[in-house]
Amino acid sequence: MMKSIIPMLLLMPLLFFGQEEKETIKKVANEFQELYNAEQYKDIFELFAPDMKSALPLEQTTDFLKGLKSQAGKMVNRTFITYENGTYASYRTNFERALLAVNISLDKTGKINGLFVKPFKDPDLPKVVRNTTDFILPFNDEWTIFWGGDTKELNYHVNNEAQKNAFDIVITDHTGKSYKTDGKTNEDYYAFGKELIAPCNAEVVLVVDGIKDNIPGEMNPIYVPGNTVILKTDLNEFLFFAHFKQNSIVVKQGQHVKQGDLLGLCGNSGNSSEAHLHFHLQNIEDMNKATGAKSYFTNILVNGELKKEYSPIKGEKVQNKTKTP
């Protein structure tokens, strides 16, 4: 299924600061950036306070920084923003492949005792808590919610800011299996090649197609969403669809679609282990900067029972009350 691309967290704050960047933290932050870009991770470790070194030994520090580098690339520039919680100097940091907040705190000796890397959130970005537009499910027939809900047990996406209300959805048979025989080919999966439709009237603002479908069980981490469609409603809600079948998307950027219109076919492209639909709602187009919002569907059948304004959870079988043309 879809994997999170948010960097991990290191955290050990101790000292209070005001809202003006101090020369000490400025010097350390500059040194950290230079060493990070040069991949001198051992030297970064030497910038840590003793407690930080104990909490995060050299091997773990190196793994963390290497992981960040592989996902986000080098730091290009930083801008001091504020002191979060009166402790962390927070920097708006442009990496080669991501916009992140790099937060650093120091102890009284000027050593790093806290390091926190997370997606940078612009306070001026629009807020979306849930859809206001009426949604139908983005498919016909009955599908099964593989991941969905508000807790980690129900939905592994919850720790990802943009995907925290996402669904991974498959088709299963009466035994709970998502494939017909041995699951070794994409065509063996019930969801593969099934039609995916627009949940509402919207504009197509992004289409990515041409990415190969994976062999089941193997993933492509290069472009995590795989073949992708993003729709934008009149109320500036952004609907994100991932993992379409290669070359199956029938809409184009700038096109206006109506509720129920065909978008493409379900596939197994991107960081996906089997044919399924990843769907979520977010407040802006860019997933690296977005905040996720909850999707409620107007009239759907859940395990055969009619539900109104409902957001399904893991394990539930769902379909639209009335099949679209």
N, C-alpha and C positions, 0 to 999 in steps of 0.2 A: 504494500500500500504506500501511500505518499509519505515521505519522510520530512521531518523538520530540518530547516537549514539555519536556524538561529544558533549563534555561538553559545557555548556554555558559560556558566557564571562562577566567578571567584569572589569571595566576600569576607572581609574582616575589618570593618570600620571602627575607628577609635576616637579620632580627634575632630573637634569642631572648628569650622572656618567661617569667615564672613562671606559676603557676596562679591568680593573683588579678588581676581586671580593673584595669588602670591608668587613672588619670584621663585621661591623654593619649589613649588609644585610646577611652575612653568618650566624650570630647568629639568626636573625629573621627567615631565611629560615629553619634552623634546628629546631627551636621551632615550626614553622608552621607544619613541617612534623610530629613531635612527637605528637602534639595535634590532627592533622588530623587522624593519625593512631589510636589514643586512643578515637576518636569520641568525643573529648571535643570541640565542635563547639562554645560554648559560650565563651570559653577562646580564641579561634581564633578571635572572634568578638572583644574582648578587645584589640587585637593587631592593630585594625584599627584606622586610623586617624579620627577625628570628621567628616570631609566631607564624608569619606568613609562610616561611620556609618549611616549618613543621607541618602546617596544614596542607601545603601543596609542594611536595618534594620535587626535585629537579626533573625527574622523569615525567611526572604529571604536568608540570609547567610546560615542558617541551612539547608534550602531546597536545595540550590546549592551544599553544601558540601555532604549532604546525597546522592544526585543524582549522584555526581561524584564517591562517594564511592561504590554505588550499581553497577555502570557500569564498573569502572576501578579497584576497590579493593584498598588495601593499597599501599602506596608508599614503594617500596623496596629499591631503591637507587637513588641518584641525582648526576649529574655532571654539574658544572657551565660551560656555553658555552661562553656567551658574554653579553653585554648590548645592547638590541634591541632598536633602535632609541635613543640611549644614555640615556635611562630612565629605562627600565625594566632589571633586572637581570634575564637572561634566563637560566633555568636548564633543561637539558635532564633528564627526570624522568621516570624510570621504575616502573610502577604500576604492580600489580599482573596480570591484564588482558589487559594492554595497555601500549604503549610507547607514552608519552605526553610531551610537553613543558610546564613547570610551570614557569610563568614569574611574578616577584614581584617587585614593586617599593616602595620606602619609602619617607616620607617627611623629613623635616629638623630635626624633633624630633625623627626620627627612627620609626615612625608609618607607617603601611601599607596604602598607598593611591592608590594602583593599584594592581589588581590580574587578571591574564589572563591565562587561561588553553586552550591549543589547541593541535592537533596532532603534534608530533615532525617530522620535515622534514629534512632528511639528505641531505645536499647540494650536496653530491656526487651521489645521485640517478639519474638514467637516466631521461631525459626530453622527454615527448611525448605530442604533441599538438593535433594531430589528427592521424587517421590511414593512413598509407602509403599502407598497404596491401588492395587489392580490397575486399570489403565486399558485400555479399548479405544479405537480411533480414533473421533473424534466424527462419523463419517459412514459410510455404506455405499458400495460400489463403489470404484473406484480413483481416487485423487486424486494430485496432484503437489505436492511440497514446493517452493514458490517461494523462501521464505527459511527457513532452519533450520540450526542448527549452532552451534559455539562460537567461530568467528572472524568478523571483519568481512567477509571475502570471501564467507562462506557465509550470513551473517545480519546485516543492518544494524541489528537490534535490540540488538546486544550492548552498546552504550554506554548503554542505558536501564536503570536499576536494576531496575525492575519487569518490563520486557519482555525482559530479556537472554537468556532461553531460549525466546522466543516462536517460533511458526511462523506464516507466511502460506502458505495452501494453496489451490491452484486445481485445476481439471480441465483436462487437455490431451488433444489428439488425437495420432495417430501422427506428426504433423509437428511437434509441440511447441506448437501454437497453442492458446490458451485460449478461442477463439471460433470460430464456424462460418463466417461470411462476412466482414463488414468490421469487426466489433467496435464499431459505432456505437450499438447499443442494448444494454440490460442483458440482454434476452432472447436475444441472440446468444451470450452467454457460457455455456459448458457448466455452470458452477457455479451460475448464477443460478437460484434456486428449488429447489435440491436440499435434501434433508432433513439437518438437523444433529441429532445425538443425544447423550445423556448418556454420557460415558466410564465412569461408575461410579455407584453409589448415592450420592445426595447431597441436600442441601437447597438450594432456590433462595433466594438471599439478596438478589438484585437483578435487576430487569427494567427495561430502558429500551426503549420501543417508540414507534412513531409518527413516527420521523424519516424523511424522504423519501430514497429511493434517488437516487444521483447519476447524472447523465449520464456515461457512460464517459469517462475522461480528466479530469473535473472533480472537485474534492474539496470537502468541507465541513469546515473547520477549527474550527467553532463547538463541536461535540461530537465530539471525535476518534474515539471508538470506535463512533459511530453506535448503532444498535439493539443492545442488549447483554444478556447473561445472565451472572451470576456464580453458580457453584455452590460449596457448602461441604461437604466430606466430614466424617465423624465424627472424623477425625484432624486437623481444622482446616487442610486444604489448600483453597485457593481457586482454582477453575478459571474463567478469564476468556475469554468468547467475544464477539467483536466483529463488526459489520457485517452483522447479520441484515437480511433483506428487511423493508421497512416493513409493520407490522401482521401479521407472520407468526408471532410468538412465541406459543406455545400454553401455556406454563407461567406460573405466578404466584408472586410472592414468598411465601415460607413453605411452598410446596408441596414434598413429598418425591418425588424421581424415582428410578427404578431404572435400572440400566445398560441402555442401548439405547433408553430412552424418547425420544420426539420432543421437541425443544426449540423448533424453528422452522425457517425456511428460509434458506438462504444468500442474502445480498444484497450491495448496494453502497452502504451508508449510512456516514456519517461521513467521516473523512479517508481515503478509499479511492478508488483510480483505476479499479478494475474489480471485478466480483463475485469474492469470495474469503472464506475464513474466516481470521480472526486468532484464534489460541488460545495461551494461556500459563497457567502455574501460578505462584501467588504466595503469600506467607505470611500476608497479611491482606487484607481486602476492598478497602480504599482504594488504588487504583493509584498515587496521588500519594505515598504513604508506604511502599508495599510493596517487598519484595525478591523478585525472580523466582527460581524454582526449575526444575529440569530435569524434563521429562516423559518417562517411559519407558513403552512400551506392551507388554503382556504377550505376546501372540502375534499378530504381523502379517506380512503378505506385503510384502516390499520388493523391487521389481523382479522379482516372481514367486517370490522365495526366502523361506522361513519364517525369521523372526527372533524370538527371545525376549528380553524385557526390553530393548527397543531404542528408541533415540531417533533418528529419521531426520534426514537432512541435505538441504540444497539439491539439487534435481534428481532425487531419488528418487521413484518411484511407489509408493504405499503403499495397502493396504486391509486390513481385518480378515480374519483367516483364515476365520472363519465369519460370514456375513451375519446381522445381527440381524433378528428378526421385523419 
